[in-house]
Amino acid sequence: MRIASFEHRFADGIVQLWNAEAVKEDYKELDAASFDRIFASDPHFDPAAAFVLLGEDEEVAGFACGAAGGDLPLGDAAGYLTCIVLSGAYRNDDAYTVLLDAVESRFRALGKRQADVLFFNPMMLPWYVPGTPKHEHNNAPGVPVGSPLHDYLLRHGYAERTQECAMYLNLAEFAWTADMAAKEAQAAEAGYAVELFDPRRHTGLEAMLDGFDNPLWRREIARCAADGVPVVAAARDGIAAGFAGPVVRQANGRGYFAGIGVHPDHEGHGLGSLLFFRLCEAFKAIGTEYMSLYTGIKNPAIRIYEKAGFKRVKHFAIMRKEF
C-alpha cells in the first residue's frame, strides 16, 4: 500500500472505486465525463490536494480530494475536504489517516488554518434520494451522518458543528391545503398577495433582496427576474416583500430551489408558508417531478417544508478541524 499524488492516468481507477464504494452512501455513480466535470476540470481542483491510495497490485484502493481558493467563502482561512473514498479491503484508520494527512498537509502549505466539510465546497457531489427511482440532489452539503468517514473524522480531530437535513417531495403528492387557504385570506386582508413576479405590476425586488444580506440570493434572484425566469413573490401594494424560487425544472425532473425569504419588515403574516406552497404549485404546473432541498436541522423553515409534504431523507454533518 502506498500513496501517490493525483495524475490523470488514475482517473479510470478512481471512477471504478467510486462506483463500487461511494455509491453505497447514495452518491451518484461517475463516468469519465462526470469525473472530469466534478473534479479534474473544476476551477478549484488542485492536483496537489488530490491523492490516491494504491493497493498491493497497484490498483486504486483509495481517493481523497480537497479544494482551496482565496475567492471561496472562508477561503482565506479554510481548505475544503471534498471526499475520502476507500475500498472495503483497505477501509481502516491507517488508510484514512494517510490520505487525510496528505490533504491537510497541502492546506497547511497553502497557509490555511482549518479544514472544513461544508456546503461552500465548490466541488458538488450529486447523490440519489433513498427509496426513489434515482431522483437526485445536485450537491452533498457535508459528510453523510453515520458513514464510515463521518465516524472516522469524529474520532480524529473534526468537530461536528451542525447537521444539514435533506428533504424530498414527489410533487405528484403536493396539494394546496385548507390551512394555506386560510393563511392566504388573512394575508390578503393585510394587503398581501403571493404570485409570480411581474415587473409590470411589482416593484422593489432588488431593495427587498438587499434586506437579506445574502449575496447568492441578491445575484441569482435579481438576474432571474430580469431575464424573465419565473420567481414567486409576496408583495404588498405591489412592492416586493418576499420571494421563493426560481421556478426552474431541471433536465432530470427536479425543481431547482435557490431559497425562500421574507423581508424582516413583513414577517408575521404567514408569507413564508404561502411563498413555498405557491412555489411547489408552480413547479407542479410545469411538469416538475420532484423537489429536494437541504436546510439546517434547527431552521424553523423545516416546519414549512413538512407542511407541504416534504420528508426528511438524509442528514449530512458539517465539520471542522482547526490546525
C-alpha beads as a LAMMPS data file, in Angstrom:
LAMMPS data file: protein, C-alpha beads

323 atoms
322 bonds

1 atom types
1 bond types

-500.0 500.0 xlo xhi
-500.0 500.0 ylo yhi
-500.0 500.0 zlo zhi

Masses

1 110.0

Atoms # bond

1 1 1 0.000 0.000 0.000
2 1 1 1.347 3.402 -0.978
3 1 1 0.035 6.905 -1.562
4 1 1 0.538 8.856 -4.778
5 1 1 -0.382 12.340 -5.912
6 1 1 -3.196 12.530 -8.426
7 1 1 -2.376 12.004 -12.087
8 1 1 -4.871 11.686 -14.919
9 1 1 -3.752 8.102 -15.523
10 1 1 -5.514 7.204 -12.245
11 1 1 -8.893 8.575 -13.363
12 1 1 -10.352 5.270 -14.603
13 1 1 -9.379 3.534 -11.377
14 1 1 -10.924 6.336 -9.299
15 1 1 -14.184 6.032 -11.262
16 1 1 -14.238 2.259 -10.686
17 1 1 -13.565 2.754 -6.964
18 1 1 -16.281 5.396 -6.706
19 1 1 -18.852 3.211 -8.425
20 1 1 -18.043 0.300 -6.129
21 1 1 -17.846 2.163 -2.815
22 1 1 -19.159 5.752 -2.809
23 1 1 -22.478 4.638 -4.261
24 1 1 -23.065 2.712 -1.016
25 1 1 -23.573 6.127 0.643
26 1 1 -26.069 7.095 -2.116
27 1 1 -23.595 9.160 -4.152
28 1 1 -24.353 9.186 -7.869
29 1 1 -22.124 6.974 -9.984
30 1 1 -19.373 8.557 -12.054
31 1 1 -18.151 8.120 -15.598
32 1 1 -15.141 9.686 -17.298
33 1 1 -17.087 12.812 -18.266
34 1 1 -18.673 13.440 -14.859
35 1 1 -15.382 12.785 -13.050
36 1 1 -13.729 15.368 -15.242
37 1 1 -16.568 17.862 -14.721
38 1 1 -16.822 17.489 -10.949
39 1 1 -13.150 17.073 -10.163
40 1 1 -10.393 17.469 -12.732
41 1 1 -11.871 20.390 -14.690
42 1 1 -13.275 22.300 -11.751
43 1 1 -11.523 25.695 -11.463
44 1 1 -10.722 24.962 -7.822
45 1 1 -9.295 21.479 -8.417
46 1 1 -5.770 21.377 -7.066
47 1 1 -3.804 18.268 -8.162
48 1 1 -1.546 18.848 -5.162
49 1 1 -4.582 18.358 -2.871
50 1 1 -5.740 15.116 -4.516
51 1 1 -4.276 11.704 -3.740
52 1 1 -4.771 8.041 -4.494
53 1 1 -4.015 5.045 -2.337
54 1 1 -2.556 2.211 -4.376
55 1 1 -3.020 -1.393 -3.294
56 1 1 -0.683 -4.335 -3.494
57 1 1 -1.330 -4.764 -7.212
58 1 1 -1.105 -1.019 -7.863
59 1 1 -4.900 -0.811 -8.150
60 1 1 -6.636 2.374 -6.948
61 1 1 -7.813 1.471 -3.452
62 1 1 -8.490 4.980 -2.162
63 1 1 -9.081 8.530 -3.318
64 1 1 -9.010 11.787 -1.364
65 1 1 -9.556 15.296 -2.628
66 1 1 -9.598 18.800 -1.206
67 1 1 -10.365 22.222 -2.620
68 1 1 -8.995 25.628 -1.748
69 1 1 -9.077 29.141 -3.086
70 1 1 -8.976 32.659 -1.732
71 1 1 -12.116 33.531 -3.693
72 1 1 -14.203 30.932 -1.828
73 1 1 -16.264 31.727 1.274
74 1 1 -13.861 31.359 4.221
75 1 1 -11.208 30.760 1.564
76 1 1 -8.566 32.861 3.279
77 1 1 -8.642 30.556 6.305
78 1 1 -10.114 27.244 5.179
79 1 1 -9.444 24.374 2.838
80 1 1 -12.416 22.180 1.974
81 1 1 -12.290 18.415 2.344
82 1 1 -14.342 17.087 -0.575
83 1 1 -14.145 13.323 -0.120
84 1 1 -12.217 10.300 1.043
85 1 1 -13.271 7.005 -0.548
86 1 1 -11.708 3.651 0.280
87 1 1 -12.279 0.137 -0.980
88 1 1 -13.596 -2.312 1.593
89 1 1 -10.330 -4.219 1.816
90 1 1 -8.428 -1.064 2.764
91 1 1 -11.059 0.761 4.818
92 1 1 -9.292 1.227 8.147
93 1 1 -7.971 4.079 10.253
94 1 1 -4.450 3.786 8.849
95 1 1 -5.654 4.237 5.265
96 1 1 -7.967 7.107 6.187
97 1 1 -5.151 8.779 8.101
98 1 1 -2.547 8.627 5.359
99 1 1 -4.973 10.212 2.876
100 1 1 -6.342 12.812 5.262
101 1 1 -2.858 13.802 6.435
102 1 1 -1.832 14.359 2.819
103 1 1 -4.794 16.662 2.105
104 1 1 -4.333 18.571 5.372
105 1 1 -0.621 18.996 4.681
106 1 1 -1.481 20.670 1.415
107 1 1 -3.902 23.005 3.199
108 1 1 -1.212 23.928 5.716
109 1 1 1.281 24.576 2.918
110 1 1 -1.253 26.996 1.424
111 1 1 -1.448 28.839 4.750
112 1 1 -4.885 27.554 5.739
113 1 1 -5.792 27.492 9.415
114 1 1 -8.578 24.932 9.246
115 1 1 -10.186 22.183 7.192
116 1 1 -13.933 22.385 6.615
117 1 1 -16.543 19.936 5.394
118 1 1 -19.138 22.444 4.310
119 1 1 -21.696 23.283 1.599
120 1 1 -19.475 26.121 0.338
121 1 1 -17.192 23.495 -1.241
122 1 1 -17.233 24.248 -4.996
123 1 1 -16.902 20.559 -5.914
124 1 1 -20.531 19.477 -5.852
125 1 1 -21.173 15.756 -5.348
126 1 1 -24.641 14.642 -6.550
127 1 1 -26.464 11.897 -4.682
128 1 1 -29.637 9.859 -5.052
129 1 1 -32.562 10.280 -2.683
130 1 1 -33.004 6.877 -0.964
131 1 1 -36.121 4.966 -1.937
132 1 1 -36.727 6.861 -5.185
133 1 1 -36.221 5.987 -8.876
134 1 1 -32.817 7.698 -8.894
135 1 1 -34.164 11.139 -8.086
136 1 1 -31.020 13.109 -7.409
137 1 1 -29.880 16.142 -5.482
138 1 1 -27.114 18.211 -7.039
139 1 1 -24.858 18.586 -4.009
140 1 1 -23.914 16.863 -0.772
141 1 1 -23.552 19.625 1.837
142 1 1 -21.372 17.607 4.206
143 1 1 -20.456 14.077 5.267
144 1 1 -23.336 11.570 5.393
145 1 1 -24.163 11.080 9.052
146 1 1 -23.334 7.560 10.207
147 1 1 -20.975 6.850 7.303
148 1 1 -17.516 5.352 7.934
149 1 1 -15.894 8.697 7.049
150 1 1 -18.166 10.566 9.470
151 1 1 -17.221 8.171 12.251
152 1 1 -13.519 8.457 11.425
153 1 1 -13.497 12.266 11.346
154 1 1 -15.288 12.465 14.693
155 1 1 -12.517 10.355 16.215
156 1 1 -9.683 12.290 14.570
157 1 1 -9.976 15.922 15.439
158 1 1 -13.035 17.063 13.488
159 1 1 -15.855 18.706 15.411
160 1 1 -19.408 18.368 14.188
161 1 1 -20.684 21.929 14.093
162 1 1 -24.224 21.132 12.974
163 1 1 -26.163 18.899 10.613
164 1 1 -27.980 19.665 7.383
165 1 1 -31.304 17.920 6.861
166 1 1 -32.052 16.784 3.305
167 1 1 -35.756 16.836 2.432
168 1 1 -37.730 15.472 -0.519
169 1 1 -41.195 15.614 -2.065
170 1 1 -42.673 13.788 -5.037
171 1 1 -44.733 16.653 -6.458
172 1 1 -47.499 14.308 -7.563
173 1 1 -48.373 14.218 -3.858
174 1 1 -48.461 18.002 -3.391
175 1 1 -51.808 19.697 -2.772
176 1 1 -52.977 23.108 -1.589
177 1 1 -54.402 22.763 1.919
178 1 1 -57.287 24.338 3.793
179 1 1 -54.767 25.789 6.238
180 1 1 -52.972 27.569 3.382
181 1 1 -56.276 28.871 2.023
182 1 1 -56.976 30.413 5.434
183 1 1 -53.472 31.917 5.598
184 1 1 -53.911 33.362 2.136
185 1 1 -57.186 35.032 3.140
186 1 1 -55.585 36.524 6.255
187 1 1 -52.618 37.810 4.249
188 1 1 -54.971 39.361 1.707
189 1 1 -56.782 41.208 4.484
190 1 1 -53.412 42.716 5.435
191 1 1 -52.842 43.800 1.835
192 1 1 -50.501 40.987 0.700
193 1 1 -50.623 38.910 -2.470
194 1 1 -48.381 35.934 -3.294
195 1 1 -47.999 35.206 -7.005
196 1 1 -45.446 35.045 -9.816
197 1 1 -43.338 38.175 -10.035
198 1 1 -44.431 40.525 -12.831
199 1 1 -42.284 43.634 -13.434
200 1 1 -45.332 45.400 -14.859
201 1 1 -47.118 45.123 -11.507
202 1 1 -44.385 44.619 -8.918
203 1 1 -41.553 46.910 -7.828
204 1 1 -38.845 46.938 -5.178
205 1 1 -37.469 43.434 -5.778
206 1 1 -33.800 44.405 -5.547
207 1 1 -34.378 46.598 -2.475
208 1 1 -36.150 43.662 -0.833
209 1 1 -33.270 41.313 -1.687
210 1 1 -30.791 43.788 -0.179
211 1 1 -32.514 43.257 3.165
212 1 1 -31.341 39.633 3.439
213 1 1 -27.555 40.158 3.341
214 1 1 -27.319 37.080 1.096
215 1 1 -25.139 37.715 -1.990
216 1 1 -26.288 34.484 -3.682
217 1 1 -29.964 35.456 -3.454
218 1 1 -29.212 39.029 -4.444
219 1 1 -27.390 37.940 -7.579
220 1 1 -29.442 34.940 -8.684
221 1 1 -32.997 36.065 -7.961
222 1 1 -32.428 39.533 -9.388
223 1 1 -30.927 38.003 -12.539
224 1 1 -33.799 35.533 -12.942
225 1 1 -36.379 38.284 -12.603
226 1 1 -34.541 40.460 -15.106
227 1 1 -34.286 37.578 -17.592
228 1 1 -37.946 36.629 -17.283
229 1 1 -37.333 33.391 -15.357
230 1 1 -40.373 32.879 -13.081
231 1 1 -39.937 33.777 -9.415
232 1 1 -42.688 33.627 -6.788
233 1 1 -43.080 36.948 -4.973
234 1 1 -45.005 38.239 -1.994
235 1 1 -45.988 41.864 -2.394
236 1 1 -47.932 44.497 -0.500
237 1 1 -49.484 47.184 -2.656
238 1 1 -47.252 45.931 -5.464
239 1 1 -44.000 46.353 -3.504
240 1 1 -41.964 43.161 -3.063
241 1 1 -41.896 41.759 0.462
242 1 1 -40.553 38.224 -0.081
243 1 1 -39.604 35.629 -2.681
244 1 1 -39.305 31.906 -3.387
245 1 1 -37.693 30.250 -6.346
246 1 1 -36.759 30.490 -9.086
247 1 1 -39.233 28.190 -10.877
248 1 1 -36.795 26.137 -12.961
249 1 1 -37.346 22.498 -13.911
250 1 1 -34.015 20.772 -14.358
251 1 1 -33.432 18.176 -17.078
252 1 1 -33.582 15.338 -14.529
253 1 1 -37.090 16.387 -13.453
254 1 1 -36.023 18.123 -10.256
255 1 1 -37.282 21.544 -9.231
256 1 1 -34.277 23.791 -8.692
257 1 1 -34.558 25.729 -5.427
258 1 1 -32.321 28.683 -4.550
259 1 1 -34.178 29.777 -1.448
260 1 1 -37.105 31.446 0.244
261 1 1 -37.060 34.711 2.161
262 1 1 -39.432 37.209 3.749
263 1 1 -38.097 40.707 4.384
264 1 1 -37.915 41.408 8.152
265 1 1 -40.339 44.308 7.757
266 1 1 -43.049 41.901 6.581
267 1 1 -42.712 38.931 8.914
268 1 1 -45.634 37.603 10.924
269 1 1 -48.188 37.281 8.123
270 1 1 -47.573 33.657 7.106
271 1 1 -45.831 34.733 3.919
272 1 1 -43.068 32.143 4.169
273 1 1 -45.546 29.273 4.029
274 1 1 -47.557 30.890 1.247
275 1 1 -44.462 31.557 -0.831
276 1 1 -43.264 27.989 -0.545
277 1 1 -46.658 26.457 -1.307
278 1 1 -47.034 28.698 -4.359
279 1 1 -43.554 27.632 -5.453
280 1 1 -44.464 23.937 -5.203
281 1 1 -47.683 24.654 -7.080
282 1 1 -45.760 26.469 -9.844
283 1 1 -43.301 23.591 -10.167
284 1 1 -46.101 21.046 -10.420
285 1 1 -47.823 23.159 -13.079
286 1 1 -44.792 22.936 -15.404
287 1 1 -44.430 19.169 -15.025
288 1 1 -41.667 19.035 -12.419
289 1 1 -41.462 15.556 -10.917
290 1 1 -39.904 16.253 -7.543
291 1 1 -38.157 18.713 -5.275
292 1 1 -35.240 18.191 -2.953
293 1 1 -33.511 20.642 -0.659
294 1 1 -31.438 20.795 2.481
295 1 1 -31.649 23.037 5.488
296 1 1 -30.137 23.270 8.958
297 1 1 -31.729 20.892 11.450
298 1 1 -32.560 23.861 13.694
299 1 1 -34.008 26.018 10.919
300 1 1 -37.682 26.809 11.657
301 1 1 -38.344 26.591 7.901
302 1 1 -38.374 22.793 8.294
303 1 1 -41.943 23.154 9.566
304 1 1 -42.952 24.916 6.339
305 1 1 -41.422 22.164 4.214
306 1 1 -43.075 19.438 6.250
307 1 1 -46.478 21.132 5.943
308 1 1 -46.030 20.945 2.169
309 1 1 -45.434 17.200 2.451
310 1 1 -41.633 17.036 2.417
311 1 1 -39.968 14.152 4.256
312 1 1 -36.553 14.064 5.876
313 1 1 -34.488 11.621 3.833
314 1 1 -30.840 12.070 4.847
315 1 1 -28.589 14.022 7.229
316 1 1 -25.172 15.488 6.499
317 1 1 -22.641 16.608 9.098
318 1 1 -20.925 19.992 8.843
319 1 1 -17.459 19.517 10.307
320 1 1 -14.269 21.439 11.026
321 1 1 -10.748 20.812 12.229
322 1 1 -8.582 23.729 13.315
323 1 1 -4.861 23.327 12.736

Bonds

1 1 1 2
2 1 2 3
3 1 3 4
4 1 4 5
5 1 5 6
6 1 6 7
7 1 7 8
8 1 8 9
9 1 9 10
10 1 10 11
11 1 11 12
12 1 12 13
13 1 13 14
14 1 14 15
15 1 15 16
16 1 16 17
17 1 17 18
18 1 18 19
19 1 19 20
20 1 20 21
21 1 21 22
22 1 22 23
23 1 23 24
24 1 24 25
25 1 25 26
26 1 26 27
27 1 27 28
28 1 28 29
29 1 29 30
30 1 30 31
31 1 31 32
32 1 32 33
33 1 33 34
34 1 34 35
35 1 35 36
36 1 36 37
37 1 37 38
38 1 38 39
39 1 39 40
40 1 40 41
41 1 41 42
42 1 42 43
43 1 43 44
44 1 44 45
45 1 45 46
46 1 46 47
47 1 47 48
48 1 48 49
49 1 49 50
50 1 50 51
51 1 51 52
52 1 52 53
53 1 53 54
54 1 54 55
55 1 55 56
56 1 56 57
57 1 57 58
58 1 58 59
59 1 59 60
60 1 60 61
61 1 61 62
62 1 62 63
63 1 63 64
64 1 64 65
65 1 65 66
66 1 66 67
67 1 67 68
68 1 68 69
69 1 69 70
70 1 70 71
71 1 71 72
72 1 72 73
73 1 73 74
74 1 74 75
75 1 75 76
76 1 76 77
77 1 77 78
78 1 78 79
79 1 79 80
80 1 80 81
81 1 81 82
82 1 82 83
83 1 83 84
84 1 84 85
85 1 85 86
86 1 86 87
87 1 87 88
88 1 88 89
89 1 89 90
90 1 90 91
91 1 91 92
92 1 92 93
93 1 93 94
94 1 94 95
95 1 95 96
96 1 96 97
97 1 97 98
98 1 98 99
99 1 99 100
100 1 100 101
101 1 101 102
102 1 102 103
103 1 103 104
104 1 104 105
105 1 105 106
106 1 106 107
107 1 107 108
108 1 108 109
109 1 109 110
110 1 110 111
111 1 111 112
112 1 112 113
113 1 113 114
114 1 114 115
115 1 115 116
116 1 116 117
117 1 117 118
118 1 118 119
119 1 119 120
120 1 120 121
121 1 121 122
122 1 122 123
123 1 123 124
124 1 124 125
125 1 125 126
126 1 126 127
127 1 127 128
128 1 128 129
129 1 129 130
130 1 130 131
131 1 131 132
132 1 132 133
133 1 133 134
134 1 134 135
135 1 135 136
136 1 136 137
137 1 137 138
138 1 138 139
139 1 139 140
140 1 140 141
141 1 141 142
142 1 142 143
143 1 143 144
144 1 144 145
145 1 145 146
146 1 146 147
147 1 147 148
148 1 148 149
149 1 149 150
150 1 150 151
151 1 151 152
152 1 152 153
153 1 153 154
154 1 154 155
155 1 155 156
156 1 156 157
157 1 157 158
158 1 158 159
159 1 159 160
160 1 160 161
161 1 161 162
162 1 162 163
163 1 163 164
164 1 164 165
165 1 165 166
166 1 166 167
167 1 167 168
168 1 168 169
169 1 169 170
170 1 170 171
171 1 171 172
172 1 172 173
173 1 173 174
174 1 174 175
175 1 175 176
176 1 176 177
177 1 177 178
178 1 178 179
179 1 179 180
180 1 180 181
181 1 181 182
182 1 182 183
183 1 183 184
184 1 184 185
185 1 185 186
186 1 186 187
187 1 187 188
188 1 188 189
189 1 189 190
190 1 190 191
191 1 191 192
192 1 192 193
193 1 193 194
194 1 194 195
195 1 195 196
196 1 196 197
197 1 197 198
198 1 198 199
199 1 199 200
200 1 200 201
201 1 201 202
202 1 202 203
203 1 203 204
204 1 204 205
205 1 205 206
206 1 206 207
207 1 207 208
208 1 208 209
209 1 209 210
210 1 210 211
211 1 211 212
212 1 212 213
213 1 213 214
214 1 214 215
215 1 215 216
216 1 216 217
217 1 217 218
218 1 218 219
219 1 219 220
220 1 220 221
221 1 221 222
222 1 222 223
223 1 223 224
224 1 224 225
225 1 225 226
226 1 226 227
227 1 227 228
228 1 228 229
229 1 229 230
230 1 230 231
231 1 231 232
232 1 232 233
233 1 233 234
234 1 234 235
235 1 235 236
236 1 236 237
237 1 237 238
238 1 238 239
239 1 239 240
240 1 240 241
241 1 241 242
242 1 242 243
243 1 243 244
244 1 244 245
245 1 245 246
246 1 246 247
247 1 247 248
248 1 248 249
249 1 249 250
250 1 250 251
251 1 251 252
252 1 252 253
253 1 253 254
254 1 254 255
255 1 255 256
256 1 256 257
257 1 257 258
258 1 258 259
259 1 259 260
260 1 260 261
261 1 261 262
262 1 262 263
263 1 263 264
264 1 264 265
265 1 265 266
266 1 266 267
267 1 267 268
268 1 268 269
269 1 269 270
270 1 270 271
271 1 271 272
272 1 272 273
273 1 273 274
274 1 274 275
275 1 275 276
276 1 276 277
277 1 277 278
278 1 278 279
279 1 279 280
280 1 280 281
281 1 281 282
282 1 282 283
283 1 283 284
284 1 284 285
285 1 285 286
286 1 286 287
287 1 287 288
288 1 288 289
289 1 289 290
290 1 290 291
291 1 291 292
292 1 292 293
293 1 293 294
294 1 294 295
295 1 295 296
296 1 296 297
297 1 297 298
298 1 298 299
299 1 299 300
300 1 300 301
301 1 301 302
302 1 302 303
303 1 303 304
304 1 304 305
305 1 305 306
306 1 306 307
307 1 307 308
308 1 308 309
309 1 309 310
310 1 310 311
311 1 311 312
312 1 312 313
313 1 313 314
314 1 314 315
315 1 315 316
316 1 316 317
317 1 317 318
318 1 318 319
319 1 319 320
320 1 320 321
321 1 321 322
322 1 322 323
